[in-house]
């Protein structure tokens, strides 16, 4: 599981940079979700100081088995 998570975070970080989000300047939370028997790592890049701000989150879902990108959700 640790290797899967490590690969998922690396893949999500690469995608975040391509979308203009610096992972080092974000608050990152990671959740494992199960959908139809498939595990997905949901990696959320939130703003570090959310007080007085709305949106701006980037959520990237990575398939836990293959490491492939499943979905990208970007807040306004």
C-alpha positions in Angstrom: 0.0 0.0 0.0 2.8 2.5 0.8 4.3 2.0 -2.7 0.9 2.6 -4.3 0.4 5.8 -2.2 3.9 7.0 -3.1 3.3 6.5 -6.8 -0.1 8.1 -6.6 1.2 11.3 -4.9 4.1 11.6 -7.4 1.7 11.2 -10.3 -0.8 13.7 -8.8 2.0 16.2 -8.0 3.2 16.1 -11.6 -0.3 16.7 -12.8 -0.8 19.6 -10.3 2.3 21.3 -11.6 1.1 21.0 -15.2 -2.1 22.7 -14.0 -0.2 25.6 -12.4 -0.6 24.4 -8.8 2.6 24.3 -6.6 2.2 21.3 -4.3 4.7 22.7 -1.8 2.5 25.8 -1.2 -0.7 23.9 -0.6 -2.3 21.9 2.2 -2.5 18.3 1.0 -5.0 15.7 2.2 -5.2 12.2 0.9 -8.2 9.8 1.2 -8.7 6.3 -0.2 -12.1 5.8 -1.8 -13.6 2.5 -3.0 -15.9 2.6 -6.1 -17.3 -0.5 -7.7 -14.6 -2.6 -6.2 -11.8 -0.3 -7.4 -9.6 1.7 -5.0 -8.9 5.3 -5.8 -6.5 7.7 -4.0 -8.2 11.1 -3.8 -5.5 13.8 -3.4 -6.8 17.3 -2.4 -4.6 20.3 -2.8 -6.2 23.0 -0.7 -5.1 26.6 0.1 -2.8 26.9 3.1 -4.7 29.8 4.6 -8.4 29.3 3.8 -9.7 32.1 6.0 -11.4 34.8 3.9 -11.0 32.7 0.7 -13.3 30.5 -1.2 -12.5 27.7 -3.6 -9.1 27.2 -5.2 -8.9 23.5 -4.4 -7.5 21.0 -6.9 -8.7 17.4 -6.4 -6.9 14.6 -8.3 -8.1 11.0 -8.3 -5.5 8.3 -9.1 -6.3 4.6 -9.6 -4.6 2.7 -6.7 -4.0 -0.4 -8.8 -2.7 1.1 -12.0 -1.5 4.5 -10.9 -3.5 6.1 -13.8 -5.2 9.4 -13.6 -9.0 8.9 -13.1 -10.4 12.4 -12.6 -9.4 16.0 -12.0 -11.7 18.5 -10.2 -10.7 22.1 -9.9 -12.4 24.7 -7.7 -13.0 28.2 -8.8 
